[in-house]
Amino acid sequence: MNVSLLPQNTFLPQNLWPFIWHFLKIYKLPAAIFILLAMITGLWPPLNSLLLKHMIDTMSYTEPGNVLSLIFWPAVFFVLNFEIHNLCWRGIGYINYKLQPIIKNQIIEKTFSYIHQHSHQFFQDNLSGRISSHIITLADNIEHVVHDISKHMIRFLTLLIVAFISMYYVHPYFFCSLLIWFIVFTAISFRVSKRIIDLSELHAAAGSLLFGQLVDSITNSSTVRLFARRNYEIAYIEKYLLSIQKTFQANRIFGIKLNIFRGASFSIMLALMLYFLVQLRLSQVVSIGDFALILGLSVEVGFTTWGAVEQIDELNTAVGKCKQSLSALFGPLNIKDIENASDLIVPKGEIIFVGVKFHYKSIGPLFQNISINIQSGQKVGLVGYSGSGKTTFVNLILRLYDLTGGHIFIDGQDIRQCTQDSLRRAIAMIPQDPSLFHRTLMENIRYGRIEATDEEVVEAAKRAQAHEFIIKLPQGYESLVGERGVKLSGGQRQRIAIARAILKNAPILVLDEATSQLDSITEMSIQESLWELMNSRNETSGESRRTTIVIAHRLSTLLRMDRILVFDMGKIVEDGIHTELLVRDGLYRSLWDAQVGGLLPDKKSFKKNGGLI
């Protein structure tokens, strides 16, 4: 299976116009032809009016017998002009047909790549539905600007320039009148239409919030049913619906008021042109053909200008939405690879913490000075109350968060000097609540090693005790698992996650309550598979055992660990094997006595009951 990977830290400008140019610059020749064709379409109305003027004047001042020969070629060019205009639009359509989906897909792909470089915190702070909405909104509106709005604006500018020149040569009155009207019309339109950008940003923000809430509610549909909260969810969504309704109406009523002004100013301009035409015709200054030329150009320029400012309104709307999406998606990357970062090489799997300090945002320090050495091939258990730092300890090794002080070394290499991808390729993680893709079981397991054969996937599933339930499904390994794996039980999802980790065969293994959702019989069987995985020779490192870190609330699962680290309030308060820790009569002994082979008590309830459950 071939996989196309974009490089980490792919550079993407975060300002809109440089962002658009980033995708257009490799298509300079098609872009130049696009502009040329759009300019030619702008010549069609003025040339039509000029040819019409010539034919009218010819027929007005020529003997009937000579008219046909004199207007033949202008008539031919009049028809050809339309066909050239038609072919230019078809050419523009062809360029859009070739490039439009390619550029849009590139925007989505590179934005998608950038998003996946964000930190763990970014995805905790933003709804997945809202992120998806921003990506599609950005691509759709850039597509609209580049392929639709731009051609109309280029056509308008060409038409306007030719119309001004033509009117000037008929009489400066018409040139000056049209110029004054155009300046006033566009200046006022631009000034008041700036409000449209703000209104569009508000409407886009309301829309993305609504989309995110809809996805969040639908994703948690089982919770809605279990608590019989359908009506509550409807009421909860209503405030977001009301917000998008108000922002939409505010946008539209502003547009209606703006168009009332534009229509009135257009009528004034036509009246002014007619007044000058009548006066100059009575004075025999302009011909009948000039009369037709000026009126035709005035109407064409008026409507085209109106259309152009409406295109500008659409441009402002699109720009507002794009800026809103850019600001939401392209914030600074909190965790980045350094320039020329090297790939992590893990021949042994030794992990060393040196003076590690860490705290979450707006929360006091968790780790203040952690120094610990996990030797190659060791099996290390982590225990402690919820919030004591066990999961954070693992997340720092994975570099899901950056340290605020100190260093973490893997086989002598500072993980901040290595690429994030190479670091995470060296670690297989089995989470407590695994999330699966809405893809086939074969694809979900193969995610551990994309190049694995079907036979290797099946073998990993067998070792994870997943093969038996998979082959009983109607489509077997080709069965879709639903969003986040909702079609499977918690235990089945966990077995798929274990199979994925077995297939990955990384030199470092992390288990976060990996068997917590399994029944006792299945757990015993899988524990043996995991024990085999911990002790098997790793093909990547060549070591006889892989370094393993196990987070456990059920202390009985740690009896065979080489070492147990006991966490309390961000500190490692005890370190040793199970029997040593029991003899010390410290926190571990208290937890063991309270649990008696069960689950860890809550710290507050443990203290409240004098250490008794």
Backbone torsions as a table, in degrees:
resi	resn	phi	psi	omega
1	MET	NA	123.1	179.8
2	ASN	-88.4	132.8	179.7
3	VAL	-122.1	125.0	178.2
4	SER	-91.0	120.9	-177.6
5	LEU	-114.5	132.5	173.2
6	LEU	-85.4	147.2	-178.5
7	PRO	-66.4	149.6	175.0
8	GLN	-63.7	154.1	178.9
9	ASN	55.5	36.6	176.0
10	THR	-55.1	126.8	-177.2
11	PHE	-74.4	126.9	173.9
12	LEU	-136.7	123.5	177.5
13	PRO	-59.4	146.9	-177.9
14	GLN	-103.7	-0.6	171.2
15	ASN	-98.4	145.4	-166.8
16	LEU	-59.2	-54.3	-173.5
17	TRP	-66.8	-42.5	172.3
18	PRO	-61.8	-32.7	177.8
19	PHE	-63.3	-44.9	179.2
20	ILE	-65.3	-44.5	-178.5
21	TRP	-62.8	-31.4	178.7
22	HIS	-55.6	-33.5	-177.9
23	PHE	-94.2	-20.2	-177.0
24	LEU	-91.6	-23.2	-168.5
25	LYS	-64.2	-21.9	178.9
26	ILE	-84.4	-3.3	179.5
27	TYR	-118.0	44.9	-174.0
28	LYS	-63.7	-43.7	-178.7
29	LEU	-65.3	-51.2	175.2
30	PRO	-57.8	-35.5	179.1
31	ALA	-65.9	-40.3	178.7
32	ALA	-64.6	-42.4	178.3
33	ILE	-65.0	-40.2	177.1
34	PHE	-56.7	-46.9	-179.2
35	ILE	-65.0	-43.3	-179.9
36	LEU	-61.0	-45.4	-180.0
37	LEU	-64.2	-40.1	178.7
38	ALA	-64.8	-36.9	177.3
39	MET	-65.8	-40.0	179.5
40	ILE	-63.7	-37.8	177.5
41	THR	-63.6	-28.6	177.6
42	GLY	-72.0	-19.1	178.6
43	LEU	-80.3	-17.7	-173.3
44	TRP	-59.8	-52.8	-178.1
45	PRO	-62.1	-47.1	178.9
46	PRO	-62.0	-41.6	179.1
47	LEU	-64.5	-39.2	176.3
48	ASN	-58.6	-47.2	-178.3
49	SER	-64.9	-39.2	179.4
50	LEU	-66.8	-42.4	177.6
51	LEU	-65.4	-38.6	178.3
52	LEU	-65.2	-42.0	177.0
53	LYS	-59.3	-45.9	-178.8
54	HIS	-61.1	-43.7	-179.0
55	MET	-67.8	-39.8	179.6
56	ILE	-65.6	-46.0	179.4
57	ASP	-63.9	-38.7	178.8
58	THR	-62.0	-45.6	-179.4
59	MET	-69.2	-27.3	-178.0
60	SER	-77.1	-32.7	-172.0
61	TYR	-116.1	14.5	-177.2
62	THR	-123.3	147.0	176.5
63	GLU	-61.9	142.3	-176.5
64	PRO	-54.1	-34.9	-177.0
65	GLY	-67.2	-23.7	-176.7
66	ASN	-100.5	-5.2	-172.8
67	VAL	-62.2	-46.8	-173.3
68	LEU	-59.3	-44.1	-178.4
69	SER	-67.5	-31.3	-177.1
70	LEU	-79.2	-29.1	-177.7
71	ILE	-101.4	2.3	-176.0
72	PHE	-60.4	-54.8	-176.9
73	TRP	-68.0	-40.7	172.8
74	PRO	-57.2	-37.5	179.1
75	ALA	-66.6	-40.9	178.1
76	VAL	-61.9	-46.3	179.3
77	PHE	-64.8	-31.9	177.9
78	PHE	-60.6	-44.0	178.7
79	VAL	-71.3	-44.4	179.7
80	LEU	-61.5	-35.0	179.4
81	ASN	-59.1	-41.4	178.4
82	PHE	-65.6	-41.8	-178.1
83	GLU	-67.5	-37.7	175.5
84	ILE	-62.6	-43.4	178.0
85	HIS	-59.3	-44.1	179.8
86	ASN	-62.6	-45.8	-178.8
87	LEU	-66.2	-34.3	178.0
88	CYS	-63.4	-43.2	178.5
89	TRP	-64.8	-37.4	178.3
90	ARG	-67.1	-36.0	177.1
91	GLY	-64.3	-42.5	176.7
92	ILE	-61.2	-42.3	178.5
93	GLY	-62.3	-37.3	-179.7
94	TYR	-67.7	-42.6	178.1
95	ILE	-61.3	-43.4	177.5
96	ASN	-62.6	-40.3	179.5
97	TYR	-60.4	-38.3	-178.2
98	LYS	-78.3	-41.4	-169.1
99	LEU	-102.2	-27.9	-173.2
100	GLN	-55.5	-52.3	-179.4
101	PRO	-68.6	-30.4	-179.2
102	ILE	-67.3	-48.8	-178.6
103	ILE	-64.6	-41.7	179.5
104	LYS	-62.0	-44.2	178.8
105	ASN	-63.9	-36.4	178.2
106	GLN	-65.5	-40.3	178.0
107	ILE	-61.5	-47.1	-179.3
108	ILE	-63.6	-44.5	-176.5
109	GLU	-64.3	-46.0	-177.3
110	LYS	-73.5	-34.1	175.2
111	THR	-65.6	-43.5	177.3
112	PHE	-59.0	-42.0	178.3
113	SER	-63.9	-42.6	-179.8
114	TYR	-63.8	-41.9	-178.3
115	ILE	-58.7	-39.9	-178.0
116	HIS	-73.1	-3.6	173.4
117	GLN	-91.8	-8.7	178.4
118	HIS	-65.9	161.3	-177.9
119	SER	-75.6	166.7	175.6
120	HIS	-55.4	-36.3	-178.0
121	GLN	-64.2	-37.1	-179.3
122	PHE	-58.0	-43.6	-177.8
123	PHE	-76.7	-21.7	173.0
124	GLN	-74.7	-29.9	-176.1
125	ASP	-89.0	-14.4	-174.0
126	ASN	-127.0	133.8	176.4
127	LEU	-66.1	138.4	-178.8
128	SER	-61.4	-36.9	178.5
129	GLY	-63.5	-38.2	-179.6
130	ARG	-69.6	-39.0	177.4
131	ILE	-61.5	-46.0	179.2
132	SER	-60.9	-41.9	179.8
133	SER	-61.3	-40.9	179.8
134	HIS	-65.0	-39.1	-179.6
135	ILE	-62.9	-48.1	-178.8
136	ILE	-67.6	-40.4	178.3
137	THR	-60.4	-44.1	179.8
138	LEU	-61.3	-48.8	-178.2
139	ALA	-65.1	-43.5	-178.4
140	ASP	-62.7	-43.3	-175.3
141	ASN	-77.0	-32.7	173.3
142	ILE	-66.6	-39.7	175.9
143	GLU	-58.4	-43.0	179.9
144	HIS	-64.3	-41.9	-179.7
145	VAL	-66.0	-48.3	-172.6
146	VAL	-72.5	-42.7	-169.6
147	HIS	-99.9	-21.3	-176.8
148	ASP	-112.9	-59.5	-175.2
149	ILE	-63.9	-41.8	-174.4
150	SER	-60.2	-41.5	-177.2
151	LYS	-65.3	-36.6	178.3
152	HIS	-70.0	-36.9	180.0
153	MET	-69.8	-40.4	177.7
154	ILE	-64.2	-43.9	178.3
155	ARG	-60.0	-43.7	-178.5
156	PHE	-62.3	-46.2	-177.8
157	LEU	-63.3	-40.4	178.3
158	THR	-63.7	-47.8	179.1
159	LEU	-58.7	-43.6	-176.5
160	LEU	-62.8	-45.0	-178.4
161	ILE	-62.7	-47.1	-179.7
162	VAL	-65.2	-37.9	179.4
163	ALA	-64.7	-43.1	178.6
164	PHE	-61.2	-44.7	-179.8
165	ILE	-62.2	-45.3	-179.2
166	SER	-61.5	-45.0	-178.8
167	MET	-65.8	-37.1	179.7
168	TYR	-60.8	-41.7	-178.6
169	TYR	-72.9	-22.7	173.5
170	VAL	-74.1	-52.6	175.2
171	HIS	-170.6	137.6	-179.5
172	PRO	-59.0	-25.1	179.2
173	TYR	-55.8	-45.9	-176.5
174	PHE	-68.4	-39.4	177.5
175	PHE	-61.1	-48.0	-178.1
176	CYS	-65.8	-41.9	-179.8
177	SER	-61.2	-47.4	-178.6
178	LEU	-66.6	-38.1	-179.2
179	LEU	-64.5	-44.7	179.8
180	ILE	-62.9	-45.1	179.6
181	TRP	-61.7	-43.8	-177.2
182	PHE	-63.0	-43.4	-179.0
183	ILE	-63.5	-47.3	-179.0
184	VAL	-64.1	-46.8	-177.2
185	PHE	-59.6	-50.6	-176.2
186	THR	-72.5	-35.4	-179.1
187	ALA	-63.6	-47.5	179.7
188	ILE	-66.6	-42.2	179.7
189	SER	-60.6	-44.9	-179.8
190	PHE	-64.4	-41.8	-176.1
191	ARG	-63.5	-47.3	-176.6
192	VAL	-80.1	-26.0	-177.6
193	SER	-76.3	-10.3	174.4
194	LYS	-60.2	-27.8	177.4
195	ARG	-62.6	-27.2	-178.7
196	ILE	-64.1	-34.7	178.5
197	ILE	-60.2	-47.7	-179.8
198	ASP	-62.9	-44.3	-179.9
199	LEU	-64.2	-37.3	180.0
200	SER	-68.3	-38.9	178.3
201	GLU	-64.0	-40.8	178.5
202	LEU	-64.3	-41.5	-179.8
203	HIS	-67.3	-41.4	178.7
204	ALA	-64.3	-41.2	179.1
205	ALA	-63.4	-42.5	178.7
206	ALA	-63.8	-38.8	179.8
207	GLY	-66.3	-42.8	-179.4
208	SER	-68.5	-35.0	176.2
209	LEU	-64.2	-44.1	178.6
210	LEU	-61.1	-45.8	-179.2
211	PHE	-60.4	-43.9	179.9
212	GLY	-62.9	-41.5	179.8
213	GLN	-68.4	-37.4	177.0
214	LEU	-62.0	-46.5	179.7
215	VAL	-63.4	-41.9	-179.7
216	ASP	-61.3	-45.1	-179.4
217	SER	-66.8	-43.4	-179.4
218	ILE	-66.7	-38.9	178.0
219	THR	-60.5	-33.9	-179.7
220	ASN	-100.5	31.4	-176.7
221	SER	-60.2	-33.6	179.3
222	SER	-64.4	-39.4	177.2
223	THR	-64.8	-39.4	177.9
224	VAL	-59.2	-44.3	-179.4
225	ARG	-69.0	-42.3	-177.6
226	LEU	-62.0	-33.8	-179.1
227	PHE	-100.5	5.4	-179.9
228	ALA	51.4	53.4	-174.3
229	ARG	-113.8	28.6	-179.9
230	ARG	-59.6	-46.7	-179.3
231	ASN	-66.0	-35.8	177.5
232	TYR	-63.9	-42.6	179.2
233	GLU	-63.1	-40.1	177.6
234	ILE	-61.9	-45.0	179.4
235	ALA	-65.4	-35.9	-179.2
236	TYR	-66.2	-38.7	-179.7
237	ILE	-72.5	-26.0	-174.0
238	GLU	-58.4	-35.7	-179.3
239	LYS	-66.6	-32.8	176.5
240	TYR	-74.1	-35.3	175.6
241	LEU	-65.1	-41.7	179.2
242	LEU	-63.8	-39.0	179.3
243	SER	-63.0	-45.5	-179.3
244	ILE	-69.7	-31.8	176.3
245	GLN	-64.8	-45.2	-178.1
246	LYS	-66.4	-42.5	-179.4
247	THR	-68.1	-35.0	176.8
248	PHE	-65.0	-47.3	-178.0
249	GLN	-65.8	-38.2	178.5
250	ALA	-63.3	-39.3	178.7
251	ASN	-64.7	-46.6	-175.6
252	ARG	-70.5	-41.1	-178.9
253	ILE	-66.9	-32.9	175.6
254	PHE	-65.3	-40.8	177.9
255	GLY	-64.3	-38.1	178.8
256	ILE	-63.4	-45.8	179.3
257	LYS	-62.2	-40.1	-179.7
258	LEU	-64.4	-40.4	-179.2
259	ASN	-72.3	-27.2	173.3
260	ILE	-61.9	-44.4	177.1
261	PHE	-62.8	-43.9	-177.6
262	ARG	-63.5	-41.7	179.0
263	GLY	-63.0	-42.0	180.0
264	ALA	-64.6	-41.6	-178.9
265	SER	-68.5	-32.4	177.5
266	PHE	-65.7	-42.0	178.8
267	SER	-63.2	-39.6	179.2
268	ILE	-64.3	-41.3	179.4
269	MET	-63.0	-44.0	179.1
270	LEU	-63.4	-40.9	178.9
271	ALA	-62.5	-40.6	179.4
272	LEU	-64.8	-43.4	178.8
273	MET	-63.0	-44.0	179.1
274	LEU	-62.0	-39.6	179.8
275	TYR	-61.4	-48.5	180.0
276	PHE	-65.6	-38.0	179.3
277	LEU	-62.3	-45.7	-179.8
278	VAL	-63.5	-47.1	-178.5
279	GLN	-61.8	-45.2	-178.2
280	LEU	-73.0	-30.0	176.1
281	ARG	-69.7	-40.1	177.1
282	LEU	-62.7	-29.6	179.4
283	SER	-89.4	5.2	-180.0
284	GLN	61.3	28.0	179.0
285	VAL	-84.8	-35.7	179.7
286	VAL	-116.2	153.0	180.0
287	SER	-90.7	174.1	175.8
288	ILE	-64.3	-36.8	177.1
289	GLY	-63.7	-38.7	175.9
290	ASP	-61.7	-38.3	178.7
291	PHE	-57.2	-49.1	179.9
292	ALA	-66.2	-39.2	-179.3
293	LEU	-62.6	-50.6	-176.3
294	ILE	-65.0	-45.6	179.8
295	LEU	-62.8	-43.6	179.6
296	GLY	-61.4	-45.8	179.3
297	LEU	-66.3	-38.3	-179.7
298	SER	-61.8	-46.9	178.9
299	VAL	-64.1	-44.7	-178.4
300	GLU	-63.9	-45.4	179.4
301	VAL	-65.6	-41.3	-179.8
302	GLY	-60.4	-52.3	-179.2
303	PHE	-67.2	-38.0	179.6
304	THR	-67.0	-39.4	177.4
305	THR	-63.8	-43.4	176.9
306	TRP	-59.5	-47.2	178.0
307	GLY	-61.8	-35.8	-178.6
308	ALA	-67.3	-42.7	179.9
309	VAL	-69.6	-29.7	173.5
310	GLU	-67.9	-36.4	173.9
311	GLN	-63.8	-35.7	176.9
312	ILE	-66.5	-37.6	174.8
313	ASP	-60.3	-44.0	177.6
314	GLU	-64.3	-38.2	177.5
315	LEU	-61.5	-45.9	178.6
316	ASN	-61.2	-40.2	178.0
317	THR	-62.5	-47.2	179.9
318	ALA	-64.1	-41.6	179.2
319	VAL	-62.4	-42.4	178.8
320	GLY	-60.2	-44.5	179.6
321	LYS	-66.8	-41.2	180.0
322	CYS	-63.9	-43.8	-179.6
323	LYS	-63.3	-39.8	179.6
324	GLN	-63.3	-41.5	179.5
325	SER	-70.7	-40.8	179.0
326	LEU	-61.0	-43.6	-179.1
327	SER	-65.7	-32.6	-179.3
328	ALA	-76.8	-35.5	-173.0
329	LEU	-93.5	-34.7	-168.6
330	PHE	-108.5	40.7	170.5
331	GLY	-67.7	169.4	-178.8
332	PRO	-61.7	144.1	175.9
333	LEU	-78.3	117.3	-176.8
334	ASN	-70.4	-30.5	179.4
335	ILE	-123.2	113.3	-176.4
336	LYS	-127.3	150.4	169.7
337	ASP	-70.6	140.2	175.5
338	ILE	-70.6	161.9	178.0
339	GLU	-62.8	134.2	-179.1
340	ASN	60.7	34.8	176.4
341	ALA	-61.9	142.4	-178.6
342	SER	-94.5	160.4	175.2
343	ASP	-76.4	140.4	178.0
344	LEU	-74.7	127.5	176.3
345	ILE	-109.1	124.3	-174.4
346	VAL	-119.2	85.2	177.9
347	PRO	-78.3	-23.5	-175.6
348	LYS	-123.6	-49.8	-177.9
349	GLY	102.3	22.3	177.3
350	GLU	-76.3	134.1	-178.6
351	ILE	-121.1	126.3	-178.4
352	ILE	-128.0	126.4	171.0
353	PHE	-98.5	128.9	179.4
354	VAL	-125.7	108.4	177.0
355	GLY	53.3	41.7	-174.4
356	VAL	-73.4	130.0	174.7
357	LYS	-124.1	142.2	-179.3
358	PHE	-160.3	143.4	170.0
359	HIS	-149.0	148.2	175.6
360	TYR	-79.0	161.5	178.8
361	LYS	-58.9	137.1	175.5
362	SER	62.1	15.7	178.3
363	ILE	-127.9	145.8	179.9
364	GLY	-63.0	171.3	-176.3
365	PRO	-60.3	137.6	176.1
366	LEU	-98.5	-58.8	174.8
367	PHE	-100.8	126.3	-177.5
368	GLN	-106.3	-32.0	178.6
369	ASN	-166.1	67.9	-176.6
370	ILE	-88.1	124.4	173.5
371	SER	-131.4	123.6	-176.7
372	ILE	-154.8	149.1	178.9
373	ASN	-123.1	116.3	175.1
374	ILE	-103.0	112.6	-173.2
375	GLN	-74.3	159.5	179.7
376	SER	-57.8	130.7	176.0
377	GLY	80.9	-2.5	179.3
378	GLN	-71.3	147.6	171.6
379	LYS	-107.6	112.8	-171.9
380	VAL	-118.0	126.3	176.3
381	GLY	-96.3	144.0	176.2
382	LEU	-116.9	125.7	178.8
383	VAL	-132.5	162.9	179.8
384	GLY	151.0	170.2	178.5
385	TYR	-65.9	160.4	173.5
386	SER	-59.8	133.1	-179.4
387	GLY	87.2	4.9	-177.8
388	SER	-81.5	-14.8	175.6
389	GLY	121.2	3.9	-176.6
390	LYS	-62.9	-53.2	-178.3
391	THR	-65.8	-38.4	177.4
392	THR	-61.0	-39.0	178.3
393	PHE	-56.3	-46.6	179.1
394	VAL	-68.9	-42.8	-179.0
395	ASN	-61.7	-31.8	178.0
396	LEU	-71.4	-35.4	176.0
397	ILE	-64.6	-39.3	178.2
398	LEU	-76.5	-7.2	-177.1
399	ARG	57.8	40.1	170.9
400	LEU	-74.4	-21.9	171.9
401	TYR	-132.5	152.0	176.4
402	ASP	-93.7	147.9	178.6
403	LEU	-67.6	152.7	170.4
404	THR	-96.1	-7.5	176.4
405	GLY	-173.3	155.5	177.7
406	GLY	85.8	-168.6	-175.7
407	HIS	-143.4	152.0	169.9
408	ILE	-122.9	126.7	-179.4
409	PHE	-114.8	138.5	169.5
410	ILE	-120.0	116.4	-175.0
411	ASP	49.9	45.2	175.0
412	GLY	78.7	2.3	-178.6
413	GLN	-108.0	123.9	176.7
414	ASP	-65.3	123.7	-174.1
415	ILE	-64.8	-21.4	177.6
416	ARG	-76.6	-13.9	177.2
417	GLN	-92.2	-3.5	-176.7
418	CYS	-110.8	160.5	178.1
419	THR	-70.4	145.8	179.6
420	GLN	-63.9	-37.9	-178.8
421	ASP	-62.9	-45.0	-179.1
422	SER	-66.5	-34.9	177.7
423	LEU	-62.1	-47.8	-175.1
424	ARG	-77.8	-21.6	172.7
425	ARG	-68.1	-25.2	-177.8
426	ALA	-84.8	-3.5	-176.0
427	ILE	-126.6	127.1	173.4
428	ALA	-101.3	126.0	-175.1
429	MET	-116.8	129.1	172.7
430	ILE	-114.5	103.1	-175.5
431	PRO	-78.4	165.3	179.4
432	GLN	-67.1	-39.3	-179.4
433	ASP	-125.5	80.9	-174.7
434	PRO	-66.2	144.5	176.9
435	SER	-111.3	130.2	-178.1
436	LEU	-109.1	157.0	175.6
437	PHE	-78.4	151.7	173.9
438	HIS	-78.0	68.6	-179.5
439	ARG	-137.8	-176.7	-179.1
440	THR	-71.6	160.4	176.6
441	LEU	-62.5	-36.5	177.4
442	MET	-58.9	-45.7	-179.5
443	GLU	-67.5	-39.0	-179.1
444	ASN	-65.6	-41.2	178.7
445	ILE	-72.0	-42.2	-178.8
446	ARG	-63.3	-15.8	178.5
447	TYR	-56.9	-25.4	177.7
448	GLY	-65.9	-32.9	178.0
449	ARG	-153.3	99.5	-170.3
450	ILE	-57.0	-34.6	-175.1
451	GLU	-84.2	2.2	-177.3
452	ALA	-65.1	146.9	177.3
453	THR	-79.6	166.0	177.1
454	ASP	-59.7	-38.7	-179.3
455	GLU	-63.4	-39.4	178.8
456	GLU	-68.0	-36.2	176.8
457	VAL	-63.4	-46.3	-179.8
458	VAL	-62.8	-41.1	179.0
459	GLU	-62.9	-40.8	177.2
460	ALA	-63.7	-40.0	178.6
461	ALA	-64.5	-38.7	178.3
462	LYS	-63.9	-43.1	179.8
463	ARG	-66.3	-26.9	178.4
464	ALA	-91.8	9.1	-179.1
465	GLN	59.3	32.9	-179.7
466	ALA	-106.0	-20.6	-173.9
467	HIS	-59.6	-39.2	-174.8
468	GLU	-62.6	-45.0	-179.7
469	PHE	-76.5	-27.5	-179.6
470	ILE	-66.6	-45.4	-175.9
471	ILE	-70.3	-13.8	177.2
472	LYS	-83.3	-12.8	178.4
473	LEU	-73.9	151.3	-176.6
474	PRO	-54.2	-41.8	-180.0
475	GLN	-103.9	8.1	178.2
476	GLY	56.2	-128.3	-178.3
477	TYR	-70.0	-12.6	178.1
478	GLU	-93.5	8.7	179.3
479	SER	-72.3	135.7	174.0
480	LEU	-80.5	141.8	-172.6
481	VAL	-98.3	-4.1	-177.9
482	GLY	83.5	168.3	-178.8
483	GLU	-61.6	125.3	-178.8
484	ARG	59.3	16.4	177.2
485	GLY	81.8	28.1	-173.3
486	VAL	-67.1	-18.6	179.7
487	LYS	-76.2	-9.9	-179.6
488	LEU	-107.2	155.3	173.9
489	SER	-73.9	168.4	178.9
490	GLY	-60.4	-40.9	179.0
491	GLY	-66.0	-38.2	178.3
492	GLN	-66.4	-41.6	177.1
493	ARG	-61.0	-39.8	-178.1
494	GLN	-67.1	-36.0	177.9
495	ARG	-67.4	-35.5	175.9
496	ILE	-65.4	-40.6	179.1
497	ALA	-64.5	-37.3	178.4
498	ILE	-67.2	-42.6	177.9
499	ALA	-60.9	-39.5	179.2
500	ARG	-62.9	-41.7	179.7
501	ALA	-69.3	-38.2	177.6
502	ILE	-61.1	-43.3	-179.1
503	LEU	-66.4	-35.3	-178.8
504	LYS	-64.3	-39.5	173.8
505	ASN	56.5	46.7	-177.5
506	ALA	-82.1	156.8	-178.6
507	PRO	-71.0	-19.1	177.9
508	ILE	-121.9	133.5	-177.4
509	LEU	-121.8	132.5	178.2
510	VAL	-123.0	125.4	178.1
511	LEU	-116.3	120.8	178.3
512	ASP	-112.0	90.9	-176.5
513	GLU	49.8	50.7	-170.6
514	ALA	-66.0	-18.9	-178.8
515	THR	-119.0	18.1	-172.9
516	SER	-67.2	-25.3	-176.2
517	GLN	-101.7	16.2	-178.3
518	LEU	-104.0	152.0	174.0
519	ASP	-71.1	164.4	-171.6
520	SER	-61.2	-41.2	-177.1
521	ILE	-67.8	-46.7	178.9
522	THR	-64.4	-37.8	-179.5
523	GLU	-61.6	-43.3	-179.7
524	MET	-61.3	-40.1	-179.5
525	SER	-67.6	-43.4	-178.3
526	ILE	-72.1	-33.0	177.1
527	GLN	-57.9	-37.5	178.0
528	GLU	-67.3	-38.3	177.3
529	SER	-64.6	-42.3	179.3
530	LEU	-66.6	-38.0	178.9
531	TRP	-64.2	-38.6	176.7
532	GLU	-64.3	-40.9	179.3
533	LEU	-64.0	-41.1	179.9
534	MET	-62.5	-35.4	-172.4
535	ASN	-101.0	-3.5	-178.7
536	SER	-76.2	154.8	177.6
537	ARG	-68.0	130.7	179.4
538	ASN	-90.4	124.0	-176.5
539	GLU	-67.5	-26.1	-179.1
540	THR	-74.3	-48.9	-175.8
541	SER	-91.3	-25.1	-177.2
542	GLY	82.4	-1.5	179.6
543	GLU	-75.8	154.4	179.9
544	SER	-74.7	-23.8	176.4
545	ARG	-136.0	149.9	177.7
546	ARG	-97.2	147.9	176.3
547	THR	-67.3	129.4	-174.5
548	THR	-130.7	133.5	174.8
549	ILE	-119.4	126.5	-176.1
550	VAL	-122.0	117.9	172.2
551	ILE	-90.8	126.0	-175.9
552	ALA	-142.0	139.2	168.5
553	HIS	-97.6	-28.5	176.0
554	ARG	-86.9	100.4	-171.1
555	LEU	-64.1	-23.7	-179.2
556	SER	-63.8	-20.1	179.4
557	THR	-76.5	-7.4	-175.5
558	LEU	-104.0	6.8	-173.4
559	LEU	-62.3	-29.3	-177.4
560	ARG	-97.7	9.8	178.5
561	MET	-69.7	146.1	175.4
562	ASP	-69.8	-20.9	-170.7
563	ARG	-165.2	144.0	177.7
564	ILE	-127.6	128.6	175.5
565	LEU	-104.0	125.9	-178.2
566	VAL	-103.2	120.4	-177.6
567	PHE	-101.2	143.3	173.6
568	ASP	-152.4	114.2	177.5
569	MET	54.4	44.9	175.4
570	GLY	80.5	9.7	179.1
571	LYS	-123.1	147.3	172.7
572	ILE	-89.4	103.7	-172.4
573	VAL	-92.1	-19.2	178.2
574	GLU	-145.2	151.0	-177.5
575	ASP	-151.5	118.1	179.1
576	GLY	170.8	-175.5	176.6
577	ILE	-85.9	169.9	-174.1
578	HIS	-54.4	-50.3	-175.6
579	THR	-66.3	-37.1	178.6
580	GLU	-64.1	-42.8	-177.3
581	LEU	-67.9	-33.6	177.3
582	LEU	-65.8	-38.9	-178.5
583	VAL	-67.2	-33.7	-177.0
584	ARG	-67.3	-19.4	177.5
585	ASP	58.3	41.4	179.1
586	GLY	-104.3	-146.7	-177.4
587	LEU	-63.2	-40.6	-179.1
588	TYR	-61.5	-43.4	179.6
589	ARG	-62.1	-40.7	178.9
590	SER	-62.9	-43.0	179.5
591	LEU	-66.1	-41.4	-179.8
592	TRP	-64.1	-45.6	-179.9
593	ASP	-63.0	-40.4	-178.7
594	ALA	-69.3	-34.2	-175.1
595	GLN	-83.0	-39.4	-177.5
596	VAL	49.8	48.8	178.3
597	GLY	85.0	1.5	179.8
598	GLY	-95.7	-134.9	-179.3
599	LEU	-105.8	158.3	178.9
600	LEU	-63.9	139.6	175.5
601	PRO	-76.6	161.2	171.4
602	ASP	-71.1	139.8	-173.4
603	LYS	-60.6	-41.9	-177.1
604	LYS	-66.2	-44.9	-178.8
605	SER	-68.9	-31.8	178.7
606	PHE	-62.5	-45.8	-179.5
607	LYS	-70.6	-38.4	-177.1
608	LYS	-60.9	-36.2	-176.6
609	ASN	-96.4	18.3	176.7
610	GLY	65.7	29.1	178.9
611	GLY	88.9	6.5	-179.4
612	LEU	-112.0	145.2	178.3
613	ILE	-103.8	NA	NA
